[in-house]
């Protein structure tokens, strides 16, 4: 099998998703790698990226305004669709409301995350991504998009048995190139056997699932962020920006 095809399989298998009969050859986690303290958002990730096998990855910023509560009917839709918010228009309308009420309108923090659509010859998958800065390194936490999963398994008896796991990736951005690295089972098992790391995990079929708390996951990632397993050009998935 070609090296690029293997990278593709690793990348896809890392997300697909679950404790049930996983065949993934990379490590995932029950808990997220991020907290609200270390989460960041880079708009330069937005766009269309392509691998050597012509697979495409569409990255789009989504604004989570589910906790936004403002009295008054505001049209927060931009010309790009209802998932994006025209911040300038909101500020303008808020000032109008504040002037009428003669009071300051307090808005809860609006969180951004990424919606990543992966398009291959055989299938399309959608994931939600959240980026963290851990020790000066970018790590992306990905989980399957709830709506996409519901559509995929709607009516299936196994729906209530599925437990979503978190995939995490070290991200390096160089101009119009996105370099993505994951943790493989072999690398993780070598660390355990050589007693270079102590972290809670379980083995499931051919996969390893970390069960440690977020804090311990972060310490692990920071410790090995500069190691070869997160910086191997022969194993990395390299994506080129095409739009």
N, C-alpha and C positions, 0 to 999 in steps of 0.2 A: 504494500500500500504506500502511496506517495506520502512524503513528509507533510505536505500541506493538507492532505486529506485527513491525516492523523490529528493535526492541530485543530481542524474543523470539528472532528468528532469529540475531541477533548473539550473544546469550547461549548459545543452544544450539550454534551453529556454533563458538563459541570452544572448547568442550570436544571436539567430535567430531573426532577424536582424532588424526589420524594423518598421516603423510607421504604416504600413498597418496591421490592425487586429491582433496586437500582443497579445499573451496570456501569455507573460512572467510574472513571479511572482517576478522578481527582477528588480533593478533599472539600467538603462543604460543612455547614454549621447549622445547629438548631437555633442559635441566637444571632442577632445582627452584630456587625463589627463596629457600628457607629453609635454615637450618642449625640444629643443636641449640642454639646460643647465643641465637638470636633467636626461636625458636618460643615461642608462648604459646597459651593456650586460654581462651576466654571461654564459660562455660556459658550466658550470656544469648543466645547464638545458637541454642541448642536450641529447637525448636518447629516450628510449621507456619506458613509464610509464603506469601502469595499476591500475584500481580501483577494488573494491570488486566485481562488477558485470562483471568483465572481459573485460570491455571497455578498449581500448588502446588509448594512446595519444602519438603520435610521434612528438617530438620537434626537429627541425633542424634549425641551423643557416644559414641564407641567407645573402649574402653580396650585398648591393645595390650599384652597380657601374655604375648606369645610367648616372651620371655626369662625369664619368671618360673619359678624352680625352687625349690620348697619340698618337702622330704620330709614326707610325711604327707598324708592325704586331706582336702582342704579343700573345702567347698561354697562356691564363690565366686559362685554365681548369686543375683541379687536377684529380687524379685517381678516385675521388669519384663522378665526374660529373661536368657539366658545371656551376652549380649553386654555386660551391665553388671555391675559389681562392687560388692558391699556392703562398703565399706571398713571400717565399724565392726565388722562381723562378722569380717573378716579380722584386724583388730588384736586382737580378743578371743581368737581362736583361736591367733594367734601368741604371745600372752602365755602361753597354756596350754602351748604347745609349748616355749617358752623356759623356763618353770618346770620342766617335766619333764626337759628336757635340761640345765638349769642353765647355759645358754649363750645368747648373743645371736644371733638369726637375722637375717642381713643380706639385704635384698631389693633387687634391681636396680630402677632407676627405671622406673616404669610410665608409658608415653607415651600421651597421649590424641590422638585425631584425630576429624574429623567424617565421618560418612557422610551424604551429601546425595542424597536421592531427588527427582528432578524429574518431576512428573506433568503431562503435557499431554493434550489430547484424542486425539492420535494415538499417543503412546508414553510409556513410563516409562524413565528413565535413572538410573543410580546412579553417584555419584562419591565419591572419598575426598578430603577437604580438610584442609589444614594451614595454620594461621594464624601469621603473623609480625608482629612490631612492628618496622618499619623507619623509623627517624627519627621516631618518634612517630605513624606512620600504620599502619593495619591493612591487610595484604595477604594474600589467601587464594590458596594454590596448590591447584589441583584437577587430578586425573587420573581417568580412568575406573576404576571399581571392577573389580578383576581377575575376580572371580567373575561379575559381571554381563556383562563382555565375553566371557568363556568361554562363557557360556550363549547369548549372541547369535550368536557365530560358530563354535560347536561343529561340528567336522567340515568347516569351510570350508578350502579349499586356501590361502587368503590369510592364514590365521592366523599362520603363521610369518614373514610378510613385514611385519607391522604393527609400527610403532614408536610407542609412546605419547608424546605431547607434553604438556607442562604448560601449563595455562591459569592466568593469574593476574589477580586482581581487587583493586581498592582497595575496602575495605569501610568504610562509615560507619554507625554505629548511633545513631539518635535515637529514644529512647523505644521505641515499637513499630513503628518504621520502619527498614528495611534498605536502604541506598543502595549500589548496585553499579556500578562503572565499569570499563571495559576499555580496552585500547589498540587503536585501529583502524589498519589498514594505512596509510591516507592520512596520519594524524598521524605515524606512525613514519617514513614516507618523507620527509615534510617536514623532520623533524629531521635526517635523514641528508643531504638535499640542501643544507640550510642550515648543515651542519657544526656542528650544536649537540650532536651526540653521536657517539661512535665506539664501536661495539659489534659484535661478530661476529654475522652472520646470513646466512641463505640465503633465496632466494625460491623458492616452490614453487607452481606454478599461480597462483592468485589470492591466495596467502597468504604471510606472512612468518614465518619460524621463527628465533628467536634461538638461536645456537649457543654463546654466550659462557658462561664459568664463572659459577657462582652468585654469587661475589663481585662480578663486573662487572654482573650483573643487578640486584643489590641497590643498587649505586651509581646505576645508571640510574633505578630506581624512586624512590629517595630524592630524587634531583635534580629529578624532574618530578612528585613527589607533590602539589605545590601548584599545578601548571599546570592549564590549562583542560581538557586531555584527560582528566584524572582527576577533574574537578569540574564537568562540564557537565550541568546539570539536564535539558537537552533530550535528552541521549544516555544518561543513567543509567537503569538498571533499578531501579525503586522497588518494594519488597515491603512488604506490611503483615502484621503478625503477626495470625493468626486463632486461634492456640491456643498 
